[in-house]
């Protein structure tokens, strides 16, 4: 019979024999065969380990004399006779003599054997009792540890199928031992992402390197309604011969620790968000920019979508007295989304007005001054969130499942609402989210309120200033004039820049440009007073230095104001321009066909210093020549020397259109002034003609 025939079994013909287990080797089980006379006829290698005698020393000898002390031989002979005579087996422990002279207790299993000739033999299977007891103790201890351990323990074979699970793992998984055995982890725990775990099991199986404290978060049949966390450790198992038998898995429920860690991490992120908001929100005095900063800092950390909607009446400083059943009109100031989504299409477009009825949640929020939170938003809730049915459908398609609105309150006045939604973020808004959103909204509301008040004052000052500037001048003899005024950026108050074009007797024209140092309504009002005084003085046909002398005395009588000014009188009869400068930047003369240059005029002291004389200079303005007057906002910056900027002015002017001084004004502004510059600008260009 060949090997294939010898090892047929459940696997069919040709199945290979399984590798031997290591327990018998660990026990050191000895086999001894005696003939009917009690002589040793077979002696296994393990017998030498148990009794100390080699096969040569034992074979042929009477077992009783070789292995049993004289005091016990009678009992041994009796037991041997019973086994040989009756065929009954005998098992027990017996003190045996070792070759070294010591006595060792040996566990025996004795039975009668019969060969094909009818001869009778006795087979003794023996193991050292101390070794057996040690192994029994270890096995019992292991069983108790596994069965009574509060942590989950499992043994998986090399195919990653469960061979054993303890009661603790049954409770963790919510499945019995029978439901585990023979199945893989992904079959037992479908609610947990097992790709990582099974990959780690294979790695441990191949490398033998343990994997300690691997975090796994998911749900089991024992608690399918909530996430739990476990610390999983994996160890490769080998028998005493080094054969890999599988992987041991220990599972410790660390849900509470995981929740505490998660909550601590969440608290850190919230503090970080508040710190970021403190630094970013309210960086300017612009209402729209402040709202934009608020929504950008909130997404995606707090919500998937955020919006700021302010009551239009509040923004316009109109009396706001909401009726109980009426709508509220909001102006959308900012919208932000963590990712492209239909949520943004459902939101009101920035700058647009939208009316929300009394049943809408945002209306409820601003009327009560209290947060409105919908942890789990259904279809009915979405209709109360959105402006109309189409917007509600868009929110549903975007999977919006949670909504939060907190009021924007500053100085005991509700300004509007801060709206938040979650779609991809699976967590509903909770009480902590309400507190965080409220903190962000409170900070932003103060900044928005400051910005709207500032913007209102600024608009008033700008309106005043523009009303004080001259309109388009009447046709002038010998001159074409163009002018431009540009206020400072919205975060700053308006300044006191002004210009004027004054027709004089004898076809003369006075050109004036000045800058009241300061800003706001007071500066604009001072500018208006000086412009009125200049017009009155110009009618007296005084020399430019005399006009400045009178303006200096007037300015000196005003509180805390210093003014720079250039006063020019053009006479078309001889093309002469007479100029005087009171601390202002030098005018630019651009002659036809030549590079522009700065006029070297006596600078003089600013108006309001008092007691400093002014001087009048004279130049000729030929047909086609241009005289450019400007204020410091056109050239001064925080990052460049003034001389460098004046040189840039000449270069830009040289590249400007020659035949259209209106376009030249805009060209200078576009190329020299940055949108974020913090000063207003006035430009006045006069071009001579026949």
VEXPA-636886 format. One line per field, with one value per residue (C-alpha): residue number from 0; x, y, z. Coordinates in nm, 2 decimals, always signed. Layout:
! residues N
seq: (NUM  ...)
c1: (X  ...)
c2: (Y  ...)
c3: (Z  ...)
This chain:
! residues 690
seq: (0  1  2  3  4  5  6  7  8  9  10  11  12  13  14  15  16  17  18  19  20  21  22  23  24  25  26  27  28  29  30  31  32  33  34  35  36  37  38  39  40  41  42  43  44  45  46  47  48  49  50  51  52  53  54  55  56  57  58  59  60  61  62  63  64  65  66  67  68  69  70  71  72  73  74  75  76  77  78  79  80  81  82  83  84  85  86  87  88  89  90  91  92  93  94  95  96  97  98  99  100  101  102  103  104  105  106  107  108  109  110  111  112  113  114  115  116  117  118  119  120  121  122  123  124  125  126  127  128  129  130  131  132  133  134  135  136  137  138  139  140  141  142  143  144  145  146  147  148  149  150  151  152  153  154  155  156  157  158  159  160  161  162  163  164  165  166  167  168  169  170  171  172  173  174  175  176  177  178  179  180  181  182  183  184  185  186  187  188  189  190  191  192  193  194  195  196  197  198  199  200  201  202  203  204  205  206  207  208  209  210  211  212  213  214  215  216  217  218  219  220  221  222  223  224  225  226  227  228  229  230  231  232  233  234  235  236  237  238  239  240  241  242  243  244  245  246  247  248  249  250  251  252  253  254  255  256  257  258  259  260  261  262  263  264  265  266  267  268  269  270  271  272  273  274  275  276  277  278  279  280  281  282  283  284  285  286  287  288  289  290  291  292  293  294  295  296  297  298  299  300  301  302  303  304  305  306  307  308  309  310  311  312  313  314  315  316  317  318  319  320  321  322  323  324  325  326  327  328  329  330  331  332  333  334  335  336  337  338  339  340  341  342  343  344  345  346  347  348  349  350  351  352  353  354  355  356  357  358  359  360  361  362  363  364  365  366  367  368  369  370  371  372  373  374  375  376  377  378  379  380  381  382  383  384  385  386  387  388  389  390  391  392  393  394  395  396  397  398  399  400  401  402  403  404  405  406  407  408  409  410  411  412  413  414  415  416  417  418  419  420  421  422  423  424  425  426  427  428  429  430  431  432  433  434  435  436  437  438  439  440  441  442  443  444  445  446  447  448  449  450  451  452  453  454  455  456  457  458  459  460  461  462  463  464  465  466  467  468  469  470  471  472  473  474  475  476  477  478  479  480  481  482  483  484  485  486  487  488  489  490  491  492  493  494  495  496  497  498  499  500  501  502  503  504  505  506  507  508  509  510  511  512  513  514  515  516  517  518  519  520  521  522  523  524  525  526  527  528  529  530  531  532  533  534  535  536  537  538  539  540  541  542  543  544  545  546  547  548  549  550  551  552  553  554  555  556  557  558  559  560  561  562  563  564  565  566  567  568  569  570  571  572  573  574  575  576  577  578  579  580  581  582  583  584  585  586  587  588  589  590  591  592  593  594  595  596  597  598  599  600  601  602  603  604  605  606  607  608  609  610  611  612  613  614  615  616  617  618  619  620  621  622  623  624  625  626  627  628  629  630  631  632  633  634  635  636  637  638  639  640  641  642  643  644  645  646  647  648  649  650  651  652  653  654  655  656  657  658  659  660  661  662  663  664  665  666  667  668  669  670  671  672  673  674  675  676  677  678  679  680  681  682  683  684  685  686  687  688  689)
c1: (+0.00  +0.15  +0.14  -0.17  -0.35  -0.22  -0.35  -0.70  -0.96  -1.22  -1.02  -1.05  -0.77  -0.44  -0.51  -0.19  -0.15  -0.18  +0.14  +0.16  +0.05  +0.31  +0.13  +0.26  +0.61  +0.55  +0.42  +0.71  +0.48  +0.68  +0.58  +0.70  +0.60  +0.64  +0.61  +0.41  +0.71  +0.74  +1.05  +1.09  +1.07  +1.00  +1.14  +1.06  +1.31  +1.07  +1.10  +1.47  +1.37  +1.12  +1.32  +1.68  +1.77  +1.87  +1.71  +2.02  +2.01  +1.64  +1.55  +1.54  +1.54  +1.25  +1.07  +0.98  +1.34  +1.47  +1.21  +1.03  +1.16  +1.16  +0.89  +0.65  +0.72  +0.45  +0.18  +0.32  +0.33  -0.04  -0.15  +0.05  -0.12  -0.47  -0.40  -0.26  -0.52  -0.84  -0.75  -0.88  -0.68  -0.53  -0.45  -0.28  +0.03  +0.31  +0.65  +0.92  +1.30  +1.50  +1.84  +2.00  +1.86  +1.58  +1.21  +0.97  +0.60  +0.49  +0.13  +0.05  -0.20  -0.16  -0.34  -0.31  -0.20  -0.25  -0.05  -0.15  +0.01  -0.20  +0.09  +0.00  +0.19  +0.14  +0.16  +0.25  +0.21  +0.38  +0.44  +0.62  +0.36  +0.51  +0.52  +0.16  +0.05  +0.23  +0.06  -0.28  -0.24  -0.13  -0.43  -0.67  -0.53  -0.55  -0.91  -1.00  -0.82  -0.98  -1.33  -1.33  -1.13  -1.32  -1.16  -1.25  -1.01  -1.02  -0.81  -0.81  -0.66  -0.42  -0.72  -0.84  -1.14  -1.25  -1.14  -1.22  -1.39  -1.44  -1.76  -1.64  -1.60  -1.95  -2.09  -1.89  -1.99  -2.35  -2.31  -2.26  -1.96  -2.13  -2.20  -1.83  -1.66  -1.55  -1.64  -1.41  -1.43  -1.60  -1.87  -1.93  -1.90  -2.05  -2.10  -1.72  -1.47  -1.28  -1.03  -0.78  -0.82  -0.79  -0.49  -0.33  -0.41  -0.24  +0.06  +0.10  +0.05  +0.34  +0.58  +0.52  +0.54  +0.26  +0.02  -0.06  -0.35  -0.50  -0.80  -1.12  -1.45  -1.78  -2.10  -2.18  -2.49  -2.47  -2.51  -2.61  -2.75  -2.43  -2.06  -1.82  -1.44  -1.21  -0.84  -0.74  -0.41  -0.29  -0.02  +0.09  +0.06  +0.31  +0.33  +0.64  +0.79  +0.76  +0.47  +0.23  -0.12  -0.29  -0.34  -0.46  -0.68  -0.76  -1.03  -1.08  -1.38  -1.24  -1.55  -1.55  -1.19  -1.24  -1.54  -1.34  -1.05  -1.28  -1.46  -1.12  -1.01  -1.34  -1.30  -0.94  -1.07  -1.35  -1.11  -0.89  -1.19  -1.28  -0.92  -0.91  -1.24  -1.10  -0.81  -1.00  -1.35  -1.38  -1.05  -1.21  -1.49  -1.69  -2.02  -2.00  -1.63  -1.70  -1.99  -1.77  -1.50  -1.76  -1.89  -1.54  -1.41  -1.71  -1.68  -1.60  -1.51  -1.86  -2.09  -2.09  -2.27  -2.29  -2.47  -2.52  -2.85  -2.91  -3.24  -3.26  -3.43  -3.15  -2.88  -3.05  -3.10  -3.48  -3.72  -3.78  -4.11  -4.20  -4.56  -4.65  -4.79  -4.58  -4.27  -3.91  -3.70  -3.33  -3.03  -2.79  -2.44  -2.23  -2.26  -1.99  -1.99  -1.73  -1.77  -1.97  -2.33  -2.69  -2.71  -2.55  -2.81  -3.08  -2.93  -3.01  -2.76  -2.53  -2.67  -3.02  -3.33  -3.56  -3.88  -3.93  -4.27  -4.35  -4.34  -3.98  -3.72  -3.49  -3.78  -3.84  -3.47  -3.46  -3.80  -3.72  -3.35  -3.29  -3.11  -3.32  -3.17  -3.32  -3.10  -3.26  -3.43  -3.71  -3.90  -4.13  -3.83  -3.66  -3.97  -3.94  -3.57  -3.57  -3.72  -3.95  -4.04  -3.76  -3.50  -3.64  -3.61  -3.25  -3.17  -3.32  -3.12  -2.80  -2.89  -2.91  -3.00  -2.93  -2.99  -2.89  -2.97  -2.83  -2.92  -2.67  -2.72  -2.52  -2.60  -2.93  -3.04  -3.10  -2.92  -3.00  -2.91  -2.61  -2.74  -2.56  -2.63  -2.48  -2.50  -2.18  -2.09  -2.30  -2.33  -2.64  -2.60  -2.59  -2.59  -2.21  -2.25  -2.52  -2.28  -1.99  -2.21  -2.34  -1.99  -1.89  -2.21  -2.17  -1.82  -1.92  -2.24  -2.04  -1.80  -2.09  -2.26  -1.94  -1.90  -2.26  -2.23  -1.89  -2.02  -2.32  -2.10  -1.86  -2.14  -2.26  -1.92  -1.86  -2.20  -2.11  -1.77  -1.90  -2.17  -1.90  -1.68  -1.75  -1.96  -1.85  -1.70  -1.84  -1.64  -1.31  -1.10  -0.78  -0.81  -0.97  -1.01  -1.07  -1.10  -1.14  -1.21  -1.18  -1.27  -1.05  -1.13  -1.45  -1.26  -1.14  -1.32  -1.32  -1.05  -1.04  -0.91  -1.07  -1.02  -1.18  -1.20  -1.30  -1.36  -1.22  -1.25  -1.06  -1.11  -0.86  -0.91  -0.81  -0.72  -0.71  -0.62  -0.58  -0.58  -0.72  -0.51  -0.77  -1.07  -1.44  -1.73  -1.52  -1.25  -1.51  -1.68  -1.34  -1.27  -1.61  -1.53  -1.19  -1.34  -1.59  -1.32  -1.10  -1.38  -1.44  -1.07  -1.03  -1.29  -1.06  -0.81  -0.53  -0.19  -0.17  +0.06  -0.18  -0.47  -0.27  -0.18  -0.55  -0.63  -0.35  -0.51  -0.85  -0.71  -0.52  -0.85  -0.99  -0.93  -0.64  -0.63  -0.34  -0.40  -0.18  -0.28  -0.17  -0.33  -0.28  -0.41  -0.40  -0.42  -0.50  -0.39  -0.02  -0.04  +0.11  +0.04  +0.11  +0.14  +0.19  +0.24  +0.14  +0.32  +0.16  +0.33  +0.47  +0.26  +0.36  +0.42  +0.38  +0.49  +0.40  +0.66  +0.86  +0.89  +0.68  +0.86  +0.80  +0.78  +1.04  +0.83  +0.89  +0.71  +0.60  +0.44  +0.10  -0.20  -0.27  +0.09  +0.07  +0.34  +0.52  +0.53  +0.43  +0.59  +0.44  +0.61  +0.53  +0.54  +0.42  +0.15  +0.17  -0.11  -0.12  +0.08  -0.08  -0.06  -0.13  -0.23  -0.29  -0.31  -0.08  -0.32  -0.22  +0.15  +0.22  +0.24  +0.37  +0.62  +0.79  +1.00  +0.82  +1.09  +1.05  +0.67  +0.70  +0.93  +0.67  +0.41  +0.61  +0.66  +0.29  +0.19  +0.43  +0.25  -0.10  -0.33  -0.22  -0.55  -0.80  -0.73  -1.04  -0.88  -0.55  -0.71  -0.84  -0.51  -0.32  -0.56  -0.56  -0.18  -0.08  -0.34  -0.40  -0.76  -0.65  -0.48  -0.60  -0.63  -0.86  -0.74  -0.81  -0.67  -0.70  -0.56  -0.56  -0.46  -0.39  -0.54  -0.57)
c2: (+0.00  +0.34  +0.66  +0.79  +0.48  +0.51  +0.86  +0.86  +1.04  +1.30  +1.48  +1.19  +1.00  +1.17  +1.38  +1.47  +1.38  +1.67  +1.78  +1.63  +1.82  +1.92  +1.81  +1.45  +1.58  +1.81  +1.53  +1.30  +0.99  +0.67  +0.33  -0.01  -0.35  -0.67  -1.03  -1.28  -1.34  -0.97  -0.91  -0.58  -0.65  -0.29  +0.03  +0.38  +0.67  +0.86  +0.57  +0.66  +1.01  +0.89  +0.60  +0.69  +0.35  +0.32  +0.06  -0.16  -0.14  -0.22  -0.47  -0.83  -0.74  -0.82  -0.50  -0.56  -0.60  -0.31  -0.05  -0.13  -0.11  -0.44  -0.32  -0.27  -0.58  -0.79  -0.54  -0.49  -0.87  -0.89  -0.60  -0.74  -1.08  -0.92  -0.73  -1.03  -1.27  -1.07  -0.83  -0.54  -0.22  -0.05  +0.31  +0.49  +0.64  +0.43  +0.50  +0.38  +0.35  +0.58  +0.48  +0.75  +0.57  +0.82  +0.73  +0.91  +0.88  +0.78  +0.79  +0.45  +0.33  -0.05  -0.28  -0.63  -0.68  -0.99  -1.05  -1.26  -1.58  -1.56  -1.44  -1.20  -0.89  -0.60  -0.24  +0.03  +0.40  +0.62  +0.98  +1.16  +1.26  +1.59  +1.69  +1.57  +1.77  +2.08  +2.06  +1.98  +2.29  +2.50  +2.39  +2.44  +2.78  +2.87  +2.76  +2.96  +3.26  +3.25  +3.17  +3.41  +3.69  +4.02  +4.09  +3.92  +3.64  +3.45  +3.19  +3.20  +2.94  +3.01  +3.07  +3.34  +3.13  +3.13  +2.82  +2.95  +3.25  +3.31  +3.43  +3.79  +3.81  +3.65  +3.94  +4.20  +4.06  +3.98  +3.63  +3.28  +3.06  +2.84  +3.15  +3.23  +2.89  +2.83  +3.18  +3.47  +3.81  +3.99  +3.73  +3.77  +4.15  +4.30  +4.65  +4.70  +4.78  +4.46  +4.53  +4.68  +4.41  +4.12  +4.28  +4.31  +3.95  +3.83  +4.05  +3.91  +3.55  +3.61  +3.82  +3.69  +4.06  +4.13  +4.42  +4.59  +4.82  +4.87  +5.10  +4.98  +5.18  +5.04  +4.86  +4.50  +4.30  +4.36  +4.74  +4.81  +5.15  +5.32  +5.32  +5.16  +5.14  +4.85  +4.80  +4.50  +4.31  +4.03  +3.76  +3.47  +3.13  +2.85  +2.50  +2.37  +2.26  +2.61  +2.52  +2.82  +2.73  +3.06  +3.40  +3.50  +3.81  +4.00  +4.26  +4.52  +4.76  +5.11  +5.30  +5.52  +5.61  +5.66  +5.89  +6.09  +6.12  +6.22  +6.48  +6.62  +6.64  +6.80  +7.06  +7.14  +7.19  +7.42  +7.63  +7.65  +7.75  +8.03  +8.15  +8.15  +8.33  +8.59  +8.65  +8.64  +8.77  +9.15  +9.22  +9.51  +9.75  +9.61  +9.44  +9.20  +9.11  +9.04  +8.81  +8.63  +8.58  +8.42  +8.16  +8.08  +8.01  +7.79  +7.56  +7.27  +7.25  +7.33  +7.28  +7.17  +7.50  +7.83  +8.15  +8.50  +8.68  +9.02  +9.20  +9.45  +9.71  +9.69  +9.71  +10.02  +10.18  +10.18  +10.12  +9.75  +9.65  +9.30  +9.20  +8.87  +8.71  +8.89  +8.81  +8.92  +9.06  +8.94  +9.04  +8.76  +8.88  +8.56  +8.19  +7.92  +7.55  +7.28  +7.13  +7.19  +7.12  +7.20  +7.35  +7.67  +7.69  +7.66  +7.95  +8.31  +8.47  +8.71  +9.07  +8.95  +9.03  +8.74  +8.74  +8.46  +8.40  +8.37  +7.98  +7.98  +7.88  +8.18  +8.41  +8.23  +8.27  +8.65  +8.71  +8.52  +8.60  +8.23  +7.95  +7.71  +7.36  +7.07  +6.78  +6.55  +6.74  +6.57  +6.68  +6.91  +7.07  +7.14  +7.32  +7.55  +7.61  +7.68  +7.99  +7.79  +7.44  +7.42  +7.52  +7.26  +6.99  +7.10  +7.06  +6.71  +6.61  +6.74  +6.51  +6.80  +6.62  +6.87  +7.25  +7.52  +7.89  +8.13  +8.50  +8.78  +9.01  +9.32  +9.59  +9.42  +9.44  +9.13  +9.20  +8.87  +8.50  +8.27  +7.96  +7.62  +7.29  +6.94  +6.69  +6.48  +6.54  +6.25  +6.40  +6.60  +6.94  +6.91  +7.14  +7.19  +7.30  +7.55  +7.70  +7.72  +7.87  +8.12  +8.22  +8.28  +8.46  +8.69  +8.79  +8.84  +9.04  +9.30  +9.33  +9.35  +9.61  +9.82  +9.78  +9.89  +10.20  +10.28  +10.23  +10.46  +10.73  +10.69  +10.70  +11.02  +11.18  +11.07  +11.21  +11.54  +11.55  +11.48  +11.74  +12.00  +11.92  +12.12  +11.99  +12.00  +12.35  +12.58  +12.62  +12.79  +13.02  +12.85  +12.55  +12.21  +12.06  +11.71  +11.59  +11.27  +11.20  +10.85  +10.78  +10.56  +10.19  +10.10  +10.02  +10.37  +10.70  +10.95  +11.21  +11.58  +11.59  +11.85  +12.04  +12.33  +12.51  +12.88  +13.10  +13.45  +13.79  +13.86  +13.49  +13.38  +13.05  +12.95  +12.58  +12.46  +12.13  +12.06  +11.80  +11.84  +11.62  +11.40  +11.21  +11.17  +11.43  +11.69  +11.68  +11.69  +11.99  +12.17  +12.11  +12.27  +12.58  +12.62  +12.57  +12.84  +13.07  +13.00  +13.09  +13.42  +13.51  +13.41  +13.68  +13.94  +13.88  +13.83  +13.68  +13.31  +13.37  +13.63  +13.38  +13.12  +13.38  +13.45  +13.07  +13.01  +13.26  +13.10  +12.75  +12.86  +12.96  +12.60  +12.34  +12.10  +12.10  +12.13  +12.16  +12.14  +12.33  +12.44  +12.75  +12.82  +13.11  +13.07  +13.37  +13.26  +13.60  +13.51  +13.15  +13.23  +13.03  +13.18  +12.92  +12.91  +12.59  +12.54  +12.22  +12.02  +11.77  +11.94  +11.97  +11.79  +11.98  +11.76  +11.96  +11.83  +11.58  +11.59  +11.37  +11.50  +11.67  +11.79  +12.17  +12.30  +12.54  +12.68  +12.43  +12.66  +12.55  +12.39  +12.61  +12.64  +12.66  +13.04  +13.31  +13.15  +13.35  +13.20  +13.27  +13.29  +13.13  +13.15  +12.91  +12.92  +12.67  +12.64  +12.48  +12.11  +12.13  +11.97  +12.07  +11.78  +11.85  +11.56  +11.47  +11.24  +10.94  +10.89  +10.83  +10.76  +10.40  +10.23  +10.03  +10.26  +10.58  +10.90  +10.98  +10.64  +10.68  +11.03  +10.89  +10.62  +10.89  +11.06  +10.73  +10.64  +10.99  +10.97  +10.65  +10.79  +10.90  +11.23  +11.35  +11.27  +11.41  +11.24  +10.90  +11.03  +11.08  +10.72  +10.59  +10.75  +10.61  +10.26  +10.23  +10.41  +10.34  +10.00  +9.92  +9.87  +10.20  +10.39  +10.74  +10.92  +11.07  +11.39  +11.45  +11.77  +11.80  +12.12  +12.12  +12.45  +12.51  +12.81)
c3: (+0.00  -0.10  +0.09  -0.08  +0.03  +0.38  +0.44  +0.30  +0.52  +0.51  +0.25  +0.00  -0.18  -0.17  +0.14  +0.33  +0.70  +0.94  +1.12  +1.47  +1.77  +2.03  +2.34  +2.33  +2.29  +2.58  +2.80  +2.70  +2.69  +2.71  +2.57  +2.72  +2.61  +2.83  +2.73  +2.93  +3.16  +3.24  +3.03  +2.84  +2.47  +2.34  +2.48  +2.33  +2.33  +2.57  +2.81  +2.85  +2.94  +3.20  +3.36  +3.27  +3.11  +2.75  +2.53  +2.55  +2.93  +2.95  +2.67  +2.79  +3.16  +3.39  +3.43  +3.80  +3.90  +3.68  +3.75  +4.07  +4.43  +4.61  +4.86  +4.57  +4.35  +4.50  +4.42  +4.07  +4.00  +4.12  +3.89  +3.60  +3.64  +3.65  +3.32  +3.15  +3.28  +3.25  +2.97  +3.18  +3.17  +3.47  +3.52  +3.81  +3.96  +4.09  +4.24  +4.00  +4.03  +3.82  +3.69  +3.91  +4.22  +4.29  +4.31  +4.07  +4.06  +3.71  +3.57  +3.39  +3.15  +3.12  +2.88  +2.73  +2.37  +2.15  +1.84  +1.53  +1.68  +1.99  +2.21  +2.49  +2.58  +2.82  +2.69  +2.94  +2.85  +3.11  +3.18  +3.46  +3.71  +3.80  +3.43  +3.38  +3.69  +3.58  +3.23  +3.39  +3.61  +3.32  +3.12  +3.40  +3.47  +3.10  +3.08  +3.39  +3.26  +2.92  +3.04  +3.33  +3.18  +3.15  +2.82  +2.49  +2.38  +2.05  +1.87  +1.49  +1.27  +0.98  +0.75  +1.00  +1.11  +1.47  +1.67  +2.01  +2.17  +2.54  +2.71  +2.73  +2.35  +2.31  +2.51  +2.32  +1.98  +2.08  +1.93  +2.07  +2.05  +1.79  +1.58  +1.58  +1.52  +1.17  +1.05  +0.97  +1.16  +0.87  +0.87  +1.24  +1.26  +0.94  +1.10  +1.15  +0.88  +0.89  +0.61  +0.84  +1.11  +0.86  +0.70  +1.05  +1.12  +0.81  +0.88  +1.23  +1.09  +0.84  +1.04  +1.40  +1.52  +1.77  +1.71  +2.04  +2.12  +1.78  +1.80  +1.64  +1.64  +1.52  +1.61  +1.70  +1.73  +2.11  +2.06  +1.70  +1.79  +1.89  +1.82  +2.06  +2.07  +2.14  +2.19  +1.99  +2.03  +1.80  +1.87  +1.66  +1.82  +1.78  +1.92  +2.11  +1.78  +1.63  +1.40  +1.35  +1.47  +1.42  +1.59  +1.93  +1.96  +2.27  +2.27  +2.55  +2.55  +2.58  +2.48  +2.79  +2.74  +2.37  +2.44  +2.70  +2.46  +2.18  +2.40  +2.51  +2.15  +2.06  +2.33  +2.21  +1.86  +1.99  +2.18  +1.88  +1.67  +1.92  +1.91  +1.53  +1.53  +1.77  +1.54  +1.20  +1.26  +1.27  +1.11  +0.91  +0.96  +0.67  +0.75  +0.45  +0.52  +0.89  +0.79  +0.54  +0.80  +1.04  +0.79  +0.67  +1.02  +1.10  +0.79  +0.80  +1.17  +1.30  +1.00  +0.64  +0.54  +0.72  +0.64  +0.79  +0.73  +0.88  +0.92  +0.64  +0.86  +1.12  +0.85  +0.70  +1.05  +0.99  +1.29  +1.33  +1.49  +1.38  +1.37  +1.53  +1.21  +0.95  +0.77  +0.84  +0.56  +0.57  +0.36  +0.29  +0.38  +0.35  +0.26  +0.28  +0.22  +0.30  -0.05  -0.37  -0.28  -0.36  -0.02  -0.16  -0.43  -0.17  +0.03  -0.05  -0.28  -0.11  -0.12  -0.20  +0.01  +0.12  +0.32  +0.57  +0.72  +1.09  +1.06  +0.95  +1.20  +1.12  +1.19  +1.52  +1.60  +1.56  +1.72  +2.03  +2.05  +2.13  +1.94  +1.73  +1.70  +1.50  +1.58  +1.33  +1.04  +0.85  +0.55  +0.75  +0.92  +0.59  +0.47  +0.77  +0.72  +0.34  +0.18  -0.05  -0.16  -0.43  -0.17  +0.07  -0.20  -0.26  +0.11  +0.10  -0.20  -0.03  +0.27  +0.52  +0.85  +1.12  +1.16  +1.40  +1.40  +1.67  +1.69  +1.63  +1.92  +2.00  +2.25  +2.33  +1.97  +1.75  +1.42  +1.24  +1.25  +1.21  +1.03  +1.03  +0.86  +0.85  +0.57  +0.54  +0.90  +1.05  +1.40  +1.49  +1.65  +2.03  +2.33  +2.30  +1.94  +2.04  +2.30  +2.05  +1.78  +2.03  +2.13  +1.77  +1.69  +1.99  +1.89  +1.53  +1.62  +1.80  +1.50  +1.26  +1.47  +1.49  +1.12  +1.04  +1.26  +1.12  +0.77  +0.84  +0.97  +0.68  +0.43  +0.59  +0.58  +0.22  +0.12  +0.29  +0.13  -0.22  -0.17  -0.09  -0.39  -0.70  -0.99  -1.35  -1.41  -1.68  -2.01  -1.93  -2.15  -2.25  -2.03  -2.03  -1.68  -1.56  -1.20  -1.00  -0.63  -0.48  -0.12  +0.10  +0.13  +0.32  +0.65  +0.69  +0.73  +0.45  +0.45  +0.38  +0.03  -0.19  -0.52  -0.68  -1.02  -0.99  -1.29  -1.22  -1.38  -1.70  -1.82  -1.55  -1.37  -1.02  -0.96  -0.60  -0.44  -0.07  +0.20  +0.55  +0.78  +0.96  +0.86  +0.92  +0.93  +1.10  +0.84  +0.56  +0.73  +0.77  +0.40  +0.31  +0.52  +0.36  +0.01  +0.08  +0.21  -0.09  -0.34  -0.15  -0.15  -0.52  -0.61  -0.46  -0.74  -0.49  -0.55  -0.47  -0.18  -0.04  -0.07  +0.12  +0.38  +0.45  +0.45  +0.70  +0.94  +0.89  +0.95  +1.25  +1.41  +1.36  +1.62  +1.57  +1.19  +0.96  +0.59  +0.28  -0.03  -0.38  -0.53  -0.90  -1.12  -1.49  -1.73  -2.09  -2.23  -2.18  -2.08  -1.74  -1.43  -1.09  -0.81  -0.44  -0.22  +0.14  +0.24  -0.04  -0.28  -0.59  -0.90  -1.22  -1.55  -1.86  -2.17  -2.51  -2.64  -2.32  -2.01  -1.72  -1.43  -1.08  -1.04  -0.80  -0.60  -0.26  -0.04  +0.24  +0.57  +0.59  +0.65  +1.02  +1.14  +1.13  +1.09  +0.79  +0.47  +0.13  -0.21  -0.56  -0.85  -1.22  -1.51  -1.87  -1.98  -2.36  -2.57  -2.51  -2.18  -1.88  -1.51  -1.27  -0.91  -0.67  -0.31  -0.11  -0.13  -0.49  -0.42  -0.05  +0.07  +0.38  +0.19  -0.05  -0.01  -0.13  -0.38  -0.54  -0.57  -0.72  -0.98  -1.05  -1.09  -1.36  -1.54  -1.52  -1.64  -1.93  -2.04  -2.00  -2.29  -2.43  -2.58  -2.30  -1.96  -1.81  -1.91  -1.77  -1.43  -1.43  -1.56  -1.27  -1.02  -1.16  -1.18  -0.86  -0.60  -0.44  -0.35  +0.01  +0.05  +0.36  +0.22  -0.02  -0.34  -0.54  -0.88  -1.09  -1.44  -1.64  -2.01  -2.20  -2.54  -2.78)
